[in-house]
Amino acid sequence: MSDPLDAPVLSELPLGDLVACHECDLLMHKPKLAHGEKALCPRCGYELYAHRYNVVHRSLALVIAALLLYVPANFLPIMQLNLLGQSSQDTVWSGVVGLFNTGMQGVAVIVFLCSMGIPLLKLLCQLTVLLSIHFDVGRSYGLLLYRIYHHLRDWGMLEVYLMGVLVAIVKLADMAAMTIGLGLACFVALLLVQVWLEVVMSPHQVWQALSGEDAHAGD
């Protein structure tokens, strides 16, 4: 944690030695961190960044796990309904198709992008970025893809879709015999893995590794 800088000193320091708090905009010296240390803003206590262990390898493992969960989470039955002798199995993909076939094409496209398309694109961007760091190839493309990933972060809404599924389960529980499918467990696991990945994949270390500022930033 560094002391804030006085205004006259700012022009004398290179931008690479400065860091600004995302919460209170305090400008300060960028501290050098050892493994396991965190940099906190002295004004508001916001975590500026952390230096975590084995960022690339741990993140790669989580990205691969998320990609393996992606197909069953979206194409295996989330739940099975039995009503008046009729049975139906619902998946994320069948929900998109159902919306499209009932004339709500715009809603279907939005649901597809937010629940399937953009989450997959985010994972592929993360995988490519991590591989470019791990194998030290194509880091300029890695920088571009990591920027794209940050623009996509607010558009992948798996948690919103999960809340919709849970609300539907609660409302339908008294109307029909319902069985929870394996797809829901995979969907929840996919969401948890992506949240864990957001914590492990330290943006500060990834940016440093991609830009070549620190050869060991991803360690």
N, C-alpha and C positions, 0 to 999 in steps of 0.2 A: 504494500500500500504506500502510495507516494503522496507528498504534500502538493496542494494545488499551486499553480504557478501564478506569479504576478504578471500583469499585462506587459510591462516593458521587457520581460524575459522571453516572451513567446516568439518574437521575431528572430531571436538568436538561436533557436533550436530547430533541427530538422523535423518534419512532420512525423517521420518514423519513430521519433522518441516521445511522441505525445499520444495520449489516449483521453477520450471524452466519455463521461458517464452517460449512458443511454437514458437515465431517469432524470437527473438534475442538471445535465450539461456541464458539469464541472470539468475543467481541463487540467490535466496533471501529467507528471512524468510517467512514462510507461515503465512499470517495474519489471525486473528480471525475476522469473519464478523458477523454483526447483520443482521436481516431480511431486505432485500431491498438494502443491500450494495454490491458493486462490488470491486474486487481487480484488479488494473491496474499495468502493468509493468512500473516502473519509467523511463526506458530507451526508450522504443518505444511506450508506451501507449496502448499496446495490452491488451484486457480484459482477465485476467487469469481465473477467475471464478466469479460467483455471487451467493449470497444466496437469493433464491426466496421464496415466500410464498406458502405454500400448494402444493409443487411440486408433491407429489404422487397423491393427489386427482385430481388436475387439469390435470395432465398427463393421469391419468386413464380415465377421461372424454373424452379427445381428442383421445386416442387410441380406445375407444369404438365407438366414432363417426366415426373414420377412417375405422374401421372394418364394420360398418353399410353401409358406402359409397362404400366399396370395390366391392360388388356384382353388384349394379347398374352401377357403373363406368366402369366395364369390360364387362357386359353382356347386358346392354341396348344400343340401337342404338346411335352412336355418330352423324351420319348424314344419311340422306336419299337422294339418287340421282335419278333423273328422266331424262333419256336420250333416245330420239327416242321412246318414248312410253313404255320404260322399267324402272322399279323401283327396287332399291336395297337398303337394309339397312345394314350399316356396324357397327360392334362393335369391341372392342379390341380383343375379343376371335375369332371372325370370320376372323379378319386379320391374326391371328396366324394360324388358320386352312387353310386359303387361301394360305399362303406361303408354308405350309407343302404339300398341295395337288398339287402345281405347281412345285414340285421337289426341292424346296429350304428348305430342312429339317433343315440344319444347321442354316440358318437365322431365321427360325421359332422358333427353340429352344432358340436362343439368345434373340429374341423379347419376348418370353414367360417368360424367366427367369428375364429379366430386367424390364418388364412392369407388370408382374403378380406374378410370383413365389417369387422372392426375396423381393419385397415390402410387400407381405403377410407374409413372414417369419420374416421380420423385425418387423412388427406390433405384431406378436405372441410372439416374443422374448421380446419386450417392455412390452406387457401385462403381461407375466409371471414374469418378473423382478419386475414390480410395485406391482403385487399381493403378491409376496414373501416378499416385504418390508411392504406392508399394513398389512398382516396377520402374519408377523414375522415367516415364515416357509420356509425351503429350501433355505436359503440364499446362501449356497455354490453352488447350481444349478443356482441361480440367477446370481452369479458372472460369472459362465461359459457362461450363455446365454447372459449376457451383453457384454462379450468379443466377442462372436460370432456376436452380433449385430454391434459392432464397425467394425468388418471385413467386414460386409455386406453393410455398409453405402454407399460405393462408387459404388456399383453394382446395386442399385435400381435407375433406370433412368426414372422416370415418367415425369420429365420436358423435357427430350429429346424427348420422345414419344409425348408429348403434342405439342412441336414445330413442329414435323413431321406432326401431324394432322392439325395444323394451316396452314402450308405451302400447304398441299394438298387442304384445303378448299379454299385458295386464288387462286390456280392454276385451280381448277375445277369450280370456280364461274362463269366464262364466257363460260364454255362448256356445262353445264347442270343445270337444275333447282335443287336447293339444299335446303334442310331443316335441320337445326341444331336439333339434338335429345337431349333428356333428359340425355343420357349417357355422353355427353360432359360436361354438367353442373355438373354432379356428379363427373366426372373425375377431373375437375378444383377444385371443392370443396375438393376432396380427397387430391390433391396436396397441397392446402393451409392449410388444417388441419395438414398434415405431416410437413410442414414448421413451423407452429405454435408449433407443438409438439417438434421439435428440439430446439426451443427457450425456451420453458417452462421446459422441462425435463433436468434440470441442471446436467451435468455429474459429477461435483464435489460432489454434494449432494447425488446423486445416489450411487457413489462409497463409500462414507462415510457410508451411510445407510446399504449397502450390507456387508461391512467389519466390521460393528459394532463399528466404531470409534466414531460415534455420534448417539445416539438413536433418536435424534430429527432432524437429517440431512434432512429427507424428509418432514418435516413440512413446 
